[in-house]
Amino acid sequence: MQTQKSITNKKTAYKVSLITIIANFVLSAFKLVAGLVAKSSAMISDAIHSASDVFSTIIVMIGIKAANKQADDKHQYGHERIECVAAILLAIVLVATGIGIGIDGINKIMAGIDGTLATPGLLALAAAVVSIMVKEGMFWYTKHYAKKINSGAMMADAWHHRSDALSSIGSMIGVGGAMLGIPVLDPVASLVICIFIFKAAVDIAKDALDKMIDTACDEKDVEQMKQTILSVEGVLGIDDLKTRLFGDKIYIDVEIRCDGSLSLYQAHDIAEKVHDTLEDTFENVKHCNVHVNPQ
């Protein structure tokens, strides 16, 4: 049975995702119309990027729903890593989008060299400004809730919004430069957008892979865990401490030292206190295994 916290996190994720889907759909349609009317390849590329956000957010919703499924006989450690798979799929979508935009940009640059490239209109510049404000707002909104529910896939989606805001800055520069008499700057901006998209994809994929290959927590968190363990009465020292990321959760294996003259019951009680203290102190700890060595 799902915990209340899991249900609340899922509802939060769905609410944020639905809002971003609607916003991205409206924004991408607006940018596409502006790009076509104002004859701006950079703005059309930007519109495609925003449209890919709709698909990526749907991937995030599916990933979060699957990751929150309870453990079963075949998946006894749970399904949290499915969220990492969703983040990797999102990175692949970004790469495919970037390649398409890059190819189109190169073709438009070649057309500019031939002198057949049109100068974009003022509507494209206005669309770029609107896009920057909307996408930056969506970035901070999604990032806030991603941190609140500790969702890697949602955080990846937040950075997708940021990459879109950055690409719109590139569009604004390209369109503005083209309007000042250098039309080739518009498709050049498309190539800059392509680079931003690739950078976001690499960052998203790296974070997801780190959580899938049992990467340890950072040193700061490990040090806090050590101090927490040593604060438990009866713990004389730590012989070994291992941590690993499991999706958005943490697993801990620790060997503590206790007085060798203690009874099995007393040593077990100390181990239980260490276990409970770690899980209560660190919200993302899903399981903690404590082994007692005699001193």
C-alpha positions in Angstrom: 0.0 0.0 0.0 1.3 3.4 -0.9 2.3 5.8 1.9 0.5 9.2 2.3 3.8 10.9 1.3 4.1 8.9 -1.9 0.5 9.8 -2.8 1.0 13.5 -2.1 4.3 13.6 -4.1 2.5 11.9 -7.1 -0.4 14.5 -6.9 2.2 17.3 -6.8 4.1 15.9 -9.8 0.9 15.6 -11.8 -0.3 19.1 -11.0 3.0 20.6 -12.0 3.3 18.5 -15.1 -0.3 19.4 -16.3 0.4 23.1 -15.8 3.7 22.9 -17.8 2.1 20.8 -20.6 -0.7 23.4 -21.1 1.8 26.3 -20.9 4.2 24.6 -23.4 1.5 23.8 -25.8 0.2 27.4 -25.9 3.8 28.8 -26.1 5.0 26.5 -28.8 1.9 27.3 -31.0 2.5 31.0 -30.5 6.2 30.8 -31.4 5.5 28.6 -34.4 3.0 31.1 -35.8 5.4 34.0 -35.0 8.2 32.2 -36.7 6.2 31.4 -39.8 4.6 34.9 -40.1 7.9 36.7 -39.4 10.0 34.2 -41.5 12.4 33.4 -38.6 14.1 30.0 -38.7 15.4 30.6 -35.2 11.9 31.1 -33.8 10.6 28.1 -35.7 13.4 26.0 -34.1 12.5 27.5 -30.7 8.9 26.5 -31.3 10.0 22.9 -32.0 12.0 22.9 -28.8 9.0 24.0 -26.8 6.8 21.4 -28.4 9.4 18.7 -27.4 8.8 19.9 -23.8 5.2 18.7 -24.0 6.4 15.2 -24.9 9.2 15.3 -22.3 6.7 16.2 -19.5 4.5 13.3 -20.5 7.5 11.0 -20.1 8.2 12.5 -16.7 4.6 11.9 -15.6 4.8 8.2 -16.8 8.1 7.8 -15.1 7.0 9.2 -11.7 3.9 7.1 -11.7 5.9 3.9 -12.4 8.6 4.8 -9.9 6.0 5.2 -7.1 4.7 1.7 -7.5 5.1 -0.5 -4.5 7.7 -3.3 -4.3 6.5 -6.7 -5.5 7.9 -10.2 -5.7 9.9 -9.5 -8.9 11.0 -6.0 -7.8 11.7 -6.4 -4.1 13.7 -3.2 -3.8 10.9 -1.1 -5.4 10.7 0.8 -8.8 12.5 4.1 -8.1 15.0 3.6 -10.9 12.3 3.8 -13.5 12.3 7.5 -12.9 16.0 7.5 -14.0 15.0 5.7 -17.2 12.4 8.4 -17.8 15.1 11.0 -17.4 17.4 9.2 -19.9 14.5 9.0 -22.4 14.1 12.8 -21.9 17.8 13.3 -22.7 17.4 11.2 -25.9 14.4 13.4 -27.0 16.6 16.5 -26.4 19.4 15.1 -28.5 17.1 14.3 -31.4 15.5 17.8 -31.2 19.0 19.3 -31.2 20.1 17.4 -34.2 17.0 18.4 -36.2 17.5 22.1 -35.2 21.2 22.0 -36.0 20.6 20.5 -39.5 18.0 23.1 -40.3 20.3 25.9 -39.1 23.1 24.7 -41.3 20.8 24.6 -44.3 19.6 28.1 -43.6 23.2 29.4 -43.2 24.0 27.9 -46.7 20.9 29.8 -48.0 22.2 33.0 -46.4 25.5 32.5 -48.2 23.7 32.2 -51.4 21.8 35.4 -50.6 18.3 33.8 -50.5 17.7 34.2 -46.8 14.7 36.3 -45.7 15.0 38.9 -42.9 12.7 38.1 -39.9 10.0 40.5 -38.8 9.3 42.2 -35.5 6.8 39.5 -34.3 9.6 37.0 -34.0 11.5 39.3 -31.7 8.4 39.8 -29.5 7.8 36.1 -29.4 11.4 35.5 -28.2 11.0 38.0 -25.3 7.7 36.4 -24.2 9.3 32.9 -24.4 12.2 33.9 -22.2 10.0 35.2 -19.5 7.5 32.3 -19.6 10.2 29.5 -19.8 12.3 31.0 -17.0 9.2 31.2 -14.8 8.5 27.5 -15.6 12.0 26.6 -14.8 11.8 28.0 -11.3 8.3 26.7 -10.7 9.2 23.1 -11.7 12.6 23.2 -9.9 10.9 24.3 -6.7 8.5 21.3 -6.7 11.2 18.9 -8.0 13.3 19.7 -4.9 10.2 19.5 -2.7 9.4 15.9 -3.7 13.0 15.0 -4.6 12.2 14.0 -8.2 15.1 13.6 -10.6 12.9 13.3 -13.6 11.0 16.5 -12.7 14.3 18.3 -12.1 15.4 17.1 -15.6 12.2 18.6 -16.9 13.0 21.9 -15.1 16.4 22.1 -16.8 14.7 21.4 -20.1 12.6 24.6 -19.5 15.8 26.5 -18.7 17.4 25.2 -21.9 14.4 26.5 -23.8 14.8 29.9 -22.1 18.4 30.0 -23.1 17.5 29.0 -26.7 15.0 31.9 -26.7 17.8 34.3 -25.8 19.7 32.9 -28.8 16.6 33.5 -30.9 16.3 37.0 -29.7 19.9 37.8 -30.5 19.7 36.1 -33.9 16.4 37.8 -34.9 17.6 41.2 -33.6 20.9 40.9 -35.6 19.0 39.8 -38.7 16.7 42.8 -38.4 19.8 45.0 -38.2 21.0 43.8 -41.6 22.7 40.5 -40.9 20.1 37.8 -41.9 22.6 35.0 -41.4 22.6 35.6 -37.6 19.1 34.1 -37.4 20.1 30.6 -38.4 23.4 30.9 -36.6 21.3 31.4 -33.5 19.7 28.0 -34.3 23.1 26.4 -34.0 23.7 28.1 -30.6 20.3 26.7 -29.5 21.4 23.3 -30.6 24.5 23.5 -28.4 22.4 24.5 -25.4 20.1 21.5 -26.0 23.0 19.1 -26.2 24.5 20.4 -23.0 21.1 20.0 -21.2 20.8 16.4 -22.5 24.3 15.5 -21.3 23.7 16.9 -17.8 20.3 15.1 -17.5 21.7 11.7 -18.7 24.7 11.9 -16.4 22.6 12.6 -13.3 20.3 9.7 -14.2 23.1 7.3 -14.9 24.8 8.2 -11.6 21.6 7.1 -9.8 21.4 3.9 -11.7 25.0 2.6 -11.1 25.0 2.8 -7.3 27.0 6.1 -7.1 27.8 7.1 -3.5 26.3 10.2 -1.8 28.5 13.2 -1.8 31.1 13.7 0.9 29.1 16.3 2.8 26.1 14.0 3.2 28.3 11.1 4.2 30.0 13.2 6.9 26.6 14.2 8.3 25.6 10.6 8.4 28.8 9.7 10.3 28.1 12.4 12.9 24.5 11.2 13.2 25.6 7.6 13.8 28.3 8.6 16.4 25.7 10.6 18.3 23.7 7.4 19.1 24.4 6.2 22.6 26.5 3.0 22.7 28.2 3.6 19.3 32.0 3.6 20.0 33.0 4.1 16.3 32.4 3.4 12.7 34.3 0.6 10.9 32.7 1.0 7.5 30.1 3.1 5.8 28.8 2.7 2.3 26.0 4.6 0.6 24.4 4.3 -2.8 21.8 6.2 -4.8 18.8 4.2 -5.9 16.8 6.5 -8.1 15.8 9.4 -5.8 16.4 7.2 -2.7 19.5 6.3 -0.6 20.6 2.9 0.7 23.1 2.8 3.6 25.3 -0.1 4.8 27.2 0.7 8.0 29.4 -1.3 10.4 29.4 0.1 13.9 31.6 -0.7 16.9 30.1 -1.4 20.3 31.2 -2.8 23.7 32.0 -6.5 23.2 30.6 -7.4 26.6 27.1 -6.3 25.6 24.4 -8.9 25.3 22.9 -9.7 21.8 19.7 -7.9 22.9 21.6 -4.7 23.9 23.7 -4.7 20.7 20.6 -5.2 18.7 18.9 -2.2 20.4 21.8 0.1 19.6 21.7 -1.1 15.9 18.0 -0.4 15.8 18.5 3.1 17.2 21.2 3.8 14.5 18.8 2.5 11.9 15.8 4.6 13.0 17.9 7.7 13.6 19.4 7.7 10.1 16.0 7.1 8.5 14.4 9.9 10.6 17.2 12.3 10.0 17.7 11.8 6.3 14.4 12.0 4.4 15.6 10.2 1.3 17.0 7.1 3.1 14.9 4.2 2.0 16.7 1.5 3.9 19.6 1.2 6.3 21.5 -2.0 7.1 23.5 -1.9 10.4 26.1 -4.5 11.4 27.6 -4.5 14.9 31.3 -5.3 15.5 32.5 -6.0 19.0 35.2 -3.7 20.5 
